[in-house]
Amino acid sequence: MDDMTTRPVPGWYWAVAVLAVLWEAVGCYFYIVQVSMDAADLASLPPAQAEAFGAMTEWQWAVFAIAVWSGLLGAIGLLLRRVWAYWLLLGSLIAAVIQYGYVFAATPILERMPAGEALGLPVAIIVIGIALVWFAGSARKRGWLS
């Protein structure tokens, strides 16, 4: 007998999975917006932010893409109750840590932006990423994912 039919999940599982899909979809939307920016779009941003986006290398954009698209697929995996959701969410988290770690360690962004402004969203992204990996791991251990 299939574990997914013998191991029902609580209603809050579905709420978290749907919120995860929405969160990850927003990340994908911002990725598309950012990779689609032209010079006029960059000029409309605050100078420090425009400089940061303009200085991103190909590999940084690739890591950004891995972070958001694997996160979205992982969240969809939660809805489908598949064990691979855990691995995709973990990959997404690792990519986000690499992306932001490089930005804060190797660029002068903290010199050009107030720390609260520069760190707020990246910290939220990492914390939510950790929570989603924990959630998927917990669901896997409880037999909710197959």
matplotlib code that plots the C-alpha trace (Angstrom):
import matplotlib.pyplot as plt

x = [0.0, 1.3, 2.6, 0.8, -2.6, -1.7, 0.0, -2.4, -1.1, -2.6, -4.3, -1.5, 0.8, -1.2, -1.2, 2.5, 3.0, 0.8, 2.5, 5.9, 4.8, 3.6, 6.8, 9.0, 6.9, 7.5, 11.2, 11.0, 9.0, 11.7, 14.4, 12.6, 12.2, 15.9, 17.3, 15.0, 16.3, 17.7, 19.8, 16.8, 15.4, 18.8, 18.9, 15.5, 16.9, 18.7, 22.4, 23.7, 21.1, 21.7, 25.5, 25.0, 22.7, 24.9, 28.0, 26.5, 28.5, 27.1, 27.8, 25.9, 22.9, 23.1, 23.2, 20.3, 18.4, 19.2, 18.0, 14.6, 13.7, 14.9, 13.0, 9.8, 10.2, 10.8, 7.7, 5.7, 7.2, 5.8, 2.3, 2.9, 4.3, 7.5, 10.7, 12.8, 11.2, 13.6, 16.7, 15.5, 14.7, 18.2, 19.8, 17.8, 19.0, 22.6, 22.4, 20.9, 23.7, 26.3, 24.6, 24.2, 27.5, 29.4, 27.5, 28.2, 31.7, 33.1, 31.3, 31.1, 27.3, 27.4, 29.5, 27.0, 23.7, 22.5, 23.0, 19.3, 18.3, 20.9, 20.5, 16.7, 15.5, 18.5, 18.2, 14.5, 15.2, 17.8, 15.6, 12.6, 14.8, 16.1, 12.5, 11.4, 14.3, 13.4, 9.7, 10.5, 12.9, 10.4, 7.7, 10.1, 10.8, 7.1, 6.5, 4.5, 6.7, 7.5]
y = [0.0, 3.5, 5.5, 8.6, 6.9, 5.4, 8.5, 11.4, 14.8, 17.5, 20.5, 22.8, 20.8, 21.9, 25.5, 25.6, 23.9, 26.4, 29.3, 27.8, 27.7, 31.3, 32.5, 30.7, 32.0, 35.5, 34.8, 33.6, 36.7, 38.9, 36.9, 37.4, 41.2, 41.5, 39.6, 41.6, 45.0, 47.3, 50.4, 52.6, 50.2, 50.2, 54.0, 54.1, 52.2, 53.7, 54.1, 51.3, 48.8, 49.7, 49.3, 45.9, 44.6, 46.0, 44.4, 40.9, 38.3, 35.4, 32.9, 35.0, 35.2, 31.4, 30.9, 33.2, 31.2, 27.9, 29.3, 30.5, 27.8, 24.8, 26.4, 26.6, 23.0, 22.0, 23.7, 22.1, 18.8, 19.5, 19.8, 16.5, 14.9, 13.8, 13.2, 15.1, 18.3, 18.2, 18.0, 20.8, 23.0, 22.2, 23.1, 26.3, 27.3, 26.5, 28.6, 31.5, 31.3, 31.3, 34.2, 36.4, 35.3, 36.5, 39.7, 40.6, 39.2, 40.4, 43.6, 46.9, 46.9, 47.3, 50.5, 51.9, 50.9, 51.0, 47.5, 47.2, 48.0, 45.7, 42.8, 42.7, 40.7, 38.4, 37.4, 36.8, 34.7, 32.6, 32.1, 31.1, 28.8, 27.1, 26.8, 25.2, 22.7, 21.8, 21.5, 19.2, 17.1, 16.8, 15.7, 13.2, 11.7, 11.5, 9.6, 12.3, 12.4, 9.5]
z = [0.0, -0.9, 2.1, 0.9, 1.4, 4.8, 6.2, 6.0, 6.7, 8.9, 7.3, 8.4, 6.2, 3.1, 4.3, 4.7, 1.3, -0.5, 1.3, 0.2, -3.4, -3.2, -1.5, -4.1, -7.0, -5.8, -5.8, -9.4, -10.4, -8.9, -10.7, -14.0, -13.3, -12.4, -15.4, -17.7, -16.5, -19.0, -18.5, -17.9, -15.3, -13.5, -13.5, -11.7, -8.8, -5.8, -6.8, -4.5, -5.6, -9.3, -8.8, -7.1, -9.9, -12.6, -11.1, -10.9, -13.0, -15.0, -12.3, -9.7, -12.0, -12.4, -8.7, -8.3, -10.9, -9.1, -5.8, -7.0, -9.5, -7.4, -4.5, -6.6, -7.7, -4.1, -2.9, -5.7, -4.5, -1.1, -2.6, -4.5, -1.3, -2.9, -1.0, -3.7, -2.4, 0.5, -1.8, -4.0, -1.1, 0.4, -3.0, -3.1, 0.4, -0.4, -3.6, -1.7, 1.0, -1.8, -3.6, -0.5, 1.1, -2.0, -2.2, 1.5, 1.6, -1.7, -2.6, -0.9, -0.6, 3.2, 2.7, 0.3, 1.9, 5.5, 7.0, 7.9, 4.3, 2.8, 5.1, 5.7, 2.7, 2.4, 6.1, 5.7, 2.6, 4.4, 7.5, 5.4, 3.4, 6.6, 7.8, 4.5, 4.6, 8.2, 7.3, 4.4, 6.5, 9.2, 6.7, 5.3, 8.7, 9.5, 6.3, 4.7, 1.6, -0.6]

ax = plt.figure().add_subplot(projection="3d")
ax.plot(x, y, z, "-o")
ax.set_aspect("equal")
plt.show()
